Structures are given as C-alpha cells and as structure tokens.
Amino acid sequence: LDMLASVSDTVFHMGALGLAWLGSSAGAGALMGGLFIAWRGRIDGLVRIQGLAILGAIIGLAIFSVSHVFVLSCAAVWMIGTCVVMGSTSGDSLTQNSVDPTMRARVTSVQSMITVGMPSLGAVAIGWAGEHLGIQLPFTIAAGIGFCMWIVLSRNVTAQRSQLERPRGT
C-alpha cells in the first residue's frame, strides 16, 4: 500500500482518485480474506490455505507489476489484499496453536514486530529501486524473489503440517 500513490501517479496518471480506487480494492480484498478465515473457524487445513494464499498474493503482485490497465491493477490489488490477510491470519493462527502456551505471548510479540517492521523495509527498498529502475520493475523483482522463497519455504512448512495443525489445549 505504501507504493500505491506512486503507481497511481506514474503509471496511470490518476493521482488521488486512482489511489482511492487502488486502496479501496486492497481494503475490500482484505475484508473478504478476513471474513473467509473467520467463517472457516478451524485450524485444520490452514497450512494449505496459507501456502495457496501466499502464492495468490505473489501472482497478484506479478500481475500488478506488469499491468497498464487500471481495472486489472485494481483486481490484482484486490487479490493481493485478500491473499495477504488470509495468509497472515492463517500464519498467526498456526503460530498460536503450535507454540507452548507459556511462550505464546513472547512468540506472538516477536511475530507482530516482524509483521509490522518488514513491510516498511520492503517499501523503502522498492521505493529506492523504483527511483532507479522505474516504479513497476521492482514489483516484478519482488514477485520473483517471493516466488523463489515460496518454493523453498512451502516445502518446509508443509513438512511440519501435522505439528502446526495439531489441536492443542490452552
């Protein structure tokens, strides 16, 4: 979301109106993703949902990074919003389920710090790269890096599926 204003201005020449549509698309997607996870209401299957959601966000980012069609970009941002919330909520739920209850607050605090801090660093890196490479190429590079990380990490997480999704007492 940090870079949507720049994309709205430089790619679509729409200024605040384009930013409003892009931001609203992301927000609507986030709402849908959150409602889906809340509606599901169970731990089993979250590893698969998280993996597919992360892949969906990467695909959405790849589409967004090459699109010059505003409506397609709004749809891609909606997809990113949906998938990011589904993936992060799934990850939070799996973490809280799998961590020893006496350590849960500490682990959740560190996870929250990473979740809040890392996107800011990513925005700085993409912003810097955007000034040197154009605004869309850094998003394409980020999607490629994300896809490579997804391949490696999804195997590791899937291998631990039974431990992560195991019902635990509080």
Secondary structure as GFF3:
##gff-version 3
##sequence-region A 1 170
A	DSSP	alpha_helix	4	10	.	.	.	ID=ss1
A	DSSP	alpha_helix	15	40	.	.	.	ID=ss2
A	DSSP	alpha_helix	46	66	.	.	.	ID=ss3
A	DSSP	alpha_helix	70	98	.	.	.	ID=ss4
A	DSSP	alpha_helix	104	133	.	.	.	ID=ss5
A	DSSP	alpha_helix	137	159	.	.	.	ID=ss6
A	DSSP	alpha_helix	161	165	.	.	.	ID=ss7
###
